[in-house]
C-alpha cells in the first residue's frame, strides 16, 4: 500500500509539473475562449468600421416605400417613382453616395417581387432587411383590403402552437411535472464527459506505460514492487491528473468568461446582449415558443442525487475498465506507433456506445437501450441517458454490478498481460499472443 | 561460510522454450560471485527469479536461510544490463523515489542521496533533469539508486559496460568497498577479465544449464594443461628433453617460451633439469584464463 501511494504520487507530480501538461492546461481555455470570442469580435469590427450607406427607394406604388426603416448600416431615401424609366439615372445622379437603388414595382401586390440594383454585389443584410420590412407591410395591407373588421386578431387567434406538457404519476397518485428531457440531456452530457475523459487520459496511461518500457526503467521498478502496483499506480495517478486538469479548466473558464463578459458587456454563455430589457427577453421567448420559467421548473425538478450517484459509479467503473485495457495494450508494444492495432477496437467500441446512447433517446425502453445499458462496455453512456425513464431497480443494480465485475476482471487480465509485456522487447505482439499471456 | 542465496533445481519455461533447466547455484555470504554464460544462456532469467520479478515453474530460491518472499526485495539491489531511469525526473528526486520504493524511510533516503551524489561529484546536478546528464553520469546515478538502500545482496548485470576506464575503476572500487562492508555480490557478465580480477566463485551457464561451478582459482587449476613459461638468459636457446617436456607455442604476440610437461612429470623435476642444462633466469606456471575456459567449455 505504501508503495502504491509512492507510485501514485510520483505519477501525479511528474505529470502535473511537466511542460506539456502546463501548456495544455493553459492553452485549452484560451482556445475555447478564442472559438467563442473571435466570431463576436469579427462581427463587432465588421459593423463598427463601416459608414452608414444611402439607399434610394423608388416606390411606383406610392404606398410601401416608407415601410423600409433606416438601420445602423443603411439609410433610405424614398422617391416617388411615377416617372421612372431606367433606375440607372438615379444611381448615376448620386454618383458614389448611393449604395443601391430599390425599385418597388406598381404590381408588387400580385408579384410580391422587388428589385435591388447596384454596381456591387448586393449586401445580404440589406436584402433581408428589405424583404422583411416589405413582407410585413404588404401582408397587413392585404388583410386590411378584405375589409373584415378585426381580421388580424382572428388570424392571430386561429394560429395554434401546441405545447406538449408531460406529467408523471407517482406511485401515491400525485402528479409532478416531468423533467425527463432535461434529465436526459444532463445524463448525456455527463456520459459524454466520461468518454472524453477515458479517451484523453486512457491514451496518457498507454503512452506512460510505453515510455517506461522503452526507457527500461520498468525492470528497475518491478525489482522493487509488483507489476500490479505499478500499473494501478499509473491508472490512479493519471485519473487524479485528469480530475485536476478538469477542475482547473472549469475554474479558469469561469473566470475568463465573467471577466471578458464584464469588459465587453456581453454574456458569452448566452450570446445575448446583457442590455436587453426583460420585456424584450419575454418577447423573444414567446416568439420562439420557449417558456423559460417552465424550463427552470424542469431543471429544478431533476433528481440530481440519483444522477450524480450514478455518474460517479459509472465514471469510476467505465474509467477503470478502459484504463486497464489501455495499460495492457501499452505494455504489449515497443513504441506508440505500434499501438493502433490494439487501440482502434477500443475506440470503435466507445463510438458504438455513444451512438447507442443517442439512439436510446428515441426509445429509452426498447430492447437495444435495455441491453446496451446492461452490457458493461456501453452501460456508462446508455444507462446515464436512460436514468430519467424509471429504469427498474434490478436493471440498474445488475448494470452496476456487471460493470464493476467486468472492470475488476479486466484489471486482473490486464495485470497478467502487463507483467509479461513490460519485460518483452523487440517482438511484434499479436492479439493471439496476448491471449496466451493471460493463461 | 553459510550460503546467502541458494537456488535449488529451478526450472523456467517460456512458450515451450526452456530458459532454465534444473539450475542450482549457491552463493556464499559475503562472496563476489560471477554468473557467466553466452547471450541467451539463461542468466537474465535466473536473475529475474532471484529478484522476484518472475516466478520459477518449479524449484526454490532461499535467501539468508529462508524461502525468498516479496518483502525481501528491500535487501536486494539490482542493476539491470539495460539501464533505465526517468529522463524527465530530477536526479535527486529520482534516487530518493527508488530508495523509498525499496522501503527506505524518506529522511534516510534524502541523507544518503546527498552523501552519494557528493561521493560521485554529482552534487551540482541534483536538481537537474536526468536527460541533462552525460551518459557516464547517468550510469553513476543508476548505480547510486541500486546501492543506496544498503542491500545485503547486490546484483549487477554487466556493470562495466558503457563506462570509460576511469569510471569503471571508480565503480569497481565502490563495489569492492560494499563487499568489504558485508554485501554479497552477484555479477552477471561475459567480461572475463573482470571475472578473474574480482570474482571468488563462478557458475557458468550454457544452454539453460550450469555446466561449470566453483572457486575461480580451483577452476583454473582444474583446467591447467601443465604449461610453464620459462625465462632464459638473453641469447640462450632452449635445449629440449622429450622425456620431460615438449615445446608449445605461446599465444600470438607473446615473446615468452612455453613448455608443456609430459604426463606424470613433476614441475620440480623439469625445472631441475632445465636449470642444469639451460641458463634459466625465471619461470612461472601458466594457468588458463577464464576466457579460454569459457570458450573451451561453451564450444565443448
Contacts between the chains, C-beta under 8 A, distances in Angstrom:
chain1	res1	chain2	res2	distance
A	2	B	103	7.9
A	3	B	101	5.9
A	6	B	97	6.9
A	6	B	100	5.7
A	6	B	101	5.9
A	7	B	101	7.7
A	10	B	89	7.9
A	10	B	97	5.6
A	14	B	86	7.0
A	14	B	88	6.6
A	14	B	89	6.0
A	18	B	88	6.5
A	215	B	84	4.6
A	215	B	85	7.1
A	215	B	86	6.8
A	215	B	87	6.5
A	216	B	80	6.9
A	216	B	82	4.3
A	216	B	83	6.5
A	216	B	84	2.9
A	217	B	84	4.1
A	217	B	85	5.6
A	217	B	86	5.8
A	218	B	84	7.2
A	219	B	53	7.2
A	219	B	78	7.9
A	219	B	80	4.5
A	219	B	82	6.8
A	219	B	84	6.8
A	220	B	78	6.9
A	220	B	80	6.4
A	220	B	84	6.3
A	220	B	85	7.5
A	220	B	98	6.8
A	220	B	142	7.8
A	220	B	145	7.2
A	221	B	98	7.9
A	221	B	101	6.9
A	222	B	53	5.3
A	223	B	51	4.6
A	223	B	52	7.4
A	223	B	53	5.8
A	223	B	73	6.4
A	223	B	76	7.0
A	223	B	78	4.3
A	223	B	80	7.8
A	224	B	73	5.7
A	224	B	98	6.9
A	224	B	101	4.1
A	224	B	102	5.2
A	225	B	73	7.6
A	225	B	101	5.9
A	226	B	70	7.4
A	423	B	48	7.5
A	423	B	53	7.1
A	423	B	54	7.7
A	436	B	15	7.3
